[in-house]
Amino acid sequence: MQTNTEPAAPRPPFSAWLLTQQDRGGLVGQLSTGAAADRRFPKHGGPDDVRAHLTRMQADGDMFAAVDDAETDWLCY
């Protein structure tokens, strides 16, 4: 039996996806809002690129937890 299934759309880069989360509550929403305002934010990077950027910016530890949460959600997207 053959089924007609459409191929899944490719997942957007992590950073691009994160920038769409500004209206979301909690730390992920805060991270997204801050990223949108940050001219140096890696807009097409992966989770590790975001973590490296946060390290350079000496971000609060909660923002690293937000990246972890966002990464899990993005992988399920």
N, C-alpha and C positions, 0 to 999 in steps of 0.2 A: 504494500500500500504506500502510495506516495502522498506526501503532504505539501501544501503550498505554504511556505513560511518565508517571510521577508527577512532579509539579513538585518541584524541589529545595527542601529546607527552607531558610528564610532563614538566612543566616549570623548568628551572635550578634555583638553589638558586640565590638570588639577587646578592651576591658578585661575584659568578662565572660568571654570565651573565655580570656584570659590567666590569670584567677583559677582556672581549672580545671586549670592546668598545674603545680600544686605538686609532684606526685609525679614530675615529669619531672626528669631529671638536667641538669647543666650550668647555664649562666648563665640560661637561660630559666626553669628551675625555681627558681633563687635569686630571680630577679625576681618570679616569681609568689608565692613565699612571703613576700617582703618586702611586696609589694602587698597581700596578704591581711591583713597585720598593720598596715598603714598606714591609719588612719581617714580620711585626706584623699585617698587614692588615688581618681582619677576612675573609678568603677566602671562607668560606661556610656560611656566616651569612646573615641575612636579612637587610633591610634598617635601622632598629633601631640599629643593631649591628654596621653598618658603621657610623651612626651618633654618637654613643657612642665613637667609635674609634677616630673620628674627634674631638670630644670634648676633649678627653685625649691628643690629639696631638695639641690642641689649634689652629685648622685650621681656615683659613680665612672664613668669612661668605659666600663668593661665593661658597665654596665647599659644604656647607649645601644646598644651592639652587640647586647645581648640583645633589646632592642626591635626592632632591625632583623631579627634572626633570627626572632623571634616573629611579626613582621608577615608575613614571607614564608610561614611555616607557616600562619598564619591565612588568608591569601589563597588558599592551596591547600586549605583545610578544606572 
